[in-house]
Amino acid sequence: MNFRKYYLHFLLFSTFLLFTCSSPKKNGNNYLIISGGTMGTTYTIKIVKNNFLLLGDASKKNENLKDGITSLLQSINNKMSTYIPSSEISLFNNSRKISWMNISPETAFVISNSIRISKMSGGAFDITIGPLINLWGFGPNRKPIEIPSDLEIKLAKGKIGYKKIFVKNNPPAIKKSDYDIYCDLSAIAKGYGVDKVASFLDSKGFYNYMVEIGGEISVRGRNSNGKEWRLGILSPDGSNEVKKIISISNLAMATSGDYHNYFEEKGVRYSHTIDPDTGRPITHKLVSVTVIMKSCMEADALATAINVMGPIKGYKFAVKNSIPIYMIVKEGNGYIEKMNPLFSKFPAIIQKK
């Protein structure tokens, strides 16, 4: 039995690194915009023009800026993509050794934070979930497969567990206690990429900008109108309509949901988000969750963890850990919104009908 419908709205980390970065362009003479492809998705950077851009050869500086961003994102991909056989994470996954393996400080940092958030979320976030992701057809070897059997799921679950990986920072290294451990950083690496690009822009003297990679966003300072950045959260019905607009500054926002990447078989919808506890795609009514934090990496991972937990457990987890969240929950033929008090403090922009 093969999947009859297989939807792939976007890919996290592509086999082909298509850094088709467009030349920086002006938007109403207010923004410098740099966009392109990375991690199997797209990115957009909007920088409010300031005096820095007007000094010396602005055109050359802008091109150098684009090249620096391209190099930075490619470096992250080369270290953390499971779609690249020579990446650090791929070499670790394919290794049959349980001794320490040297890795870059960047990869050690991401894995260390992954383990921290795994402990924090009681295992709802788990980067070792790769065997289950691959089993369900959402890994690097994406292709129509049969629905996994109970035995296959049980066997795959035996190969996961964040407690089976260990990391140290000095010198940066990683090891596993099980030969079959397979790590997948796709639920945290985009956010990390956003943070790194933001730090890069900071180092270049920019202080009013927005960085977005595949929907994960970080903003600094103010927009071109001197106001806080306005960010929209899309409706989950596939209409591309904006469900909510909020106003923030010097913060990051990440959204996790099942309406971008899933497949259907005999009328049953299977989300790309796998619950490490059950070994199966999530089935609850939480369609998407948006998290706001200072770090986009942290927001990215926490959004995934809460999405796994569902609307009730996830909400309680967010309140307990002081995480601002906005949920869209399926109810009947429609959707309801749910946010905790911390999220409601961010100014909401009322859209004109």
Secondary structure, DSSP 8 states (H G I E B T S, - for coil): ---SEEEES--SS-SS--------EEETTTEEEEEEEETTEEEEEEEE--HHHHSS-HHHHHHHHHHHHHHHHHHHHHHH-TTSTTSHHHHHHH----S-EE--HHHHHHHHHHHHHHHHTTTSS-TT-HHHHHHTT-SSS--------HHHHHHHHTT--GGGEEEEETTEEEEESSTT-----TTTHHHHHHHHHHHHHHHTT--SEEEEETTEEEEES--TTSS-EEEEEE-TTSS--EEEEEEESSEEEEEEESSSEEEEETTEEEES-EETTTTEE--SSEEEEEEEES-HHHHHHHHHHHHHH-HHHHHHHHHHTT--EEEEEEETTEEEEEE-HHHHTS-EE----
